[in-house]
């Protein structure tokens, strides 16, 4: 996927992807995104449904095992949120 950079913390192993060329409508993704932090250091994190769609696009392009694992994780997360008897967080 073109237009993408990532930040990586070697100590924690955490990788954060930053998309610069969005394959989905950015305004819709931004409206559904969670805001983390406080102004002026607010970070928007895409909603799980949007992360799933973006990961599906990436997997279709790369067929990466890591993308397949991410897809499984996101689908399980979304299944737990909508399963009967489960009350999603406010």
C-alpha positions in Angstrom: 0.0 0.0 0.0 1.5 3.3 -1.1 1.6 6.4 1.1 2.4 4.7 4.4 5.0 5.1 7.1 5.4 3.4 10.5 6.9 4.1 13.8 8.6 1.3 15.7 9.7 1.1 19.3 12.5 -1.4 19.6 12.2 -1.7 23.4 8.5 -2.6 23.4 8.2 -4.0 19.9 5.2 -1.7 19.3 4.7 -0.7 15.6 2.3 2.1 14.6 1.3 2.4 11.0 0.5 5.9 9.7 -1.5 5.9 6.4 -0.9 8.8 4.1 -3.0 7.6 1.2 -6.4 6.3 2.4 -8.3 3.7 0.4 -11.5 4.6 2.3 -13.2 8.0 2.9 -11.1 9.7 5.5 -13.8 12.0 6.9 -15.9 8.9 7.8 -13.0 7.2 9.4 -12.1 10.3 11.4 -15.7 10.8 12.5 -15.8 7.2 13.9 -12.3 7.3 15.4 -11.6 7.3 19.1 -9.7 10.4 20.4 -6.8 9.5 22.7 -4.8 12.1 24.7 -5.4 15.8 25.3 -5.1 18.8 23.0 -2.7 19.5 21.5 -1.5 15.9 21.5 -4.7 14.2 20.5 -4.4 11.1 18.4 -7.3 9.6 16.5 -7.4 5.8 16.3 -9.6 4.2 13.7 -12.7 2.3 14.9 -12.3 -1.5 14.9 -14.7 -1.8 11.9 -12.5 0.6 9.9 -9.3 -1.1 11.0 -10.8 -4.4 9.8 -11.7 -2.9 6.4 -8.2 -1.4 6.0 -6.6 -4.6 7.0 -8.7 -6.6 4.5 -7.5 -4.2 1.8 -3.9 -4.7 2.9 -4.2 -8.4 3.1 -5.7 -8.6 -0.4 -2.6 -6.7 -1.7 0.1 -8.4 0.4 -1.2 -11.8 1.6 1.0 -11.3 4.7 0.7 -13.8 7.6 0.9 -10.9 10.0 -2.2 -9.3 8.2 -4.0 -12.6 8.5 -3.3 -12.7 12.2 -4.5 -9.1 12.5 -7.7 -10.0 10.6 -8.4 -12.9 13.0 -7.8 -10.6 16.0 -10.1 -7.9 14.7 -12.9 -10.3 13.7 -12.8 -11.9 17.2 -12.8 -8.5 18.8 -15.9 -7.4 16.8 -17.6 -10.8 17.4 -17.2 -10.3 21.1 -18.7 -6.8 20.9 -21.8 -7.9 19.2 -22.4 -11.4 20.7 -25.6 -12.0 22.6 -25.5 -11.2 26.3 -22.4 -9.0 25.9 -22.8 -5.4 26.9 -20.4 -3.2 25.0 -18.5 -0.5 26.9 -20.0 3.0 26.9 
